[in-house]
Amino acid sequence: MSEQRVTLITGTRKGIGRFLAEHYAAQGHRVVGCSRQAPDWEHANYTHVAADVTDEGQVKDLFARVRKDFGRLDHLINNAGIASMNHSLLTPYATVRRVMDTNLGGTFLFSREAAKFMQRAKYGRIVNFTTVAVPLKLEGEAAYVASKAAVQSLTQVMARELAQFGITINAIGPVPIETDLIRAIPKDKIASLIERQAIKRLGTCEDVANVCDFFLKPESAFVTGQMIFLGGV
Amino acid sequence: MKDQLLPFIVETARSIAEEQGIDVSKELNDSTRLFGEGGLLDSLALVSLVIAVEQGIEERFGVRVEIADDKALSQKNSPYRTIGSLAAYAAQELEAKKAAG
């Protein structure tokens, strides 16, 4: 078994996922990342696996590979997610299903397979992604917000189910961060959202990594089922 | 197939029970009750056993089976009742998966 801590991160091709992958690779973790398409970056401590987080067979293949190549899994960061910015009355059902499949389904599949792996070692850290749009009940994102509310419930229930195995599972709720996910949102909408935060600025990838670091710490063994929202929301 | 799986399940149940500090001085066989009254394992150890059996089957036979599916939990006679019933159920799922290619 590898001496190196193994950190699995979903959605690492760009944005926050890429930042976190490079952040933990730089700290000496063996980082395994995935996305449907190959990334245009690399790192000595990083292994990329092409996988669709909603495809159960591909997800299981990925875990089989981690088991075979590294023999351990310490951390899972369920970063992969998609948004849909639209009024509920204008949202196609196919979009709702796609958003639920990726955000809830993908998080469920990875958490389940990771916990099966981690329970043997009686140790594991899982970090999920919610959003401040859940507590803010943000209009214009019904499908996205509902999918993330489901991720919060999943996090809280799994926290109780996995506690006996020494596995913690928590979620981080970022404010808008300059990534592709928010590029399509009108500037005035972002400004009004920031106005509802205690600390009025866009978030950064460093802000997200800081909360992730806290959840992943071995000393955070007594912290589970918790949501930490950025910006004082 | 069940006979092939039985020794592996007995050994896995024994090692998981030992890990959990459960007394396994008695002989484990086909009719050993896994859970419930007089059962060998608590619910935590039972979950670990089911996962270990799934992983063991994948490693030995190269076939992915799900013995922890809804069907397994809803059957009146739970397939997790005894070591023998778990082996029979796992064998049935393994053969179904093999037949499906």
Interface residues (C-beta under 8 A of the other chain):
Chain A: K60 A64 K116 Q119 R120 Q164 F165
Chain B: L44 V47 S48 I51 A52 E54 Q55 E58 R64
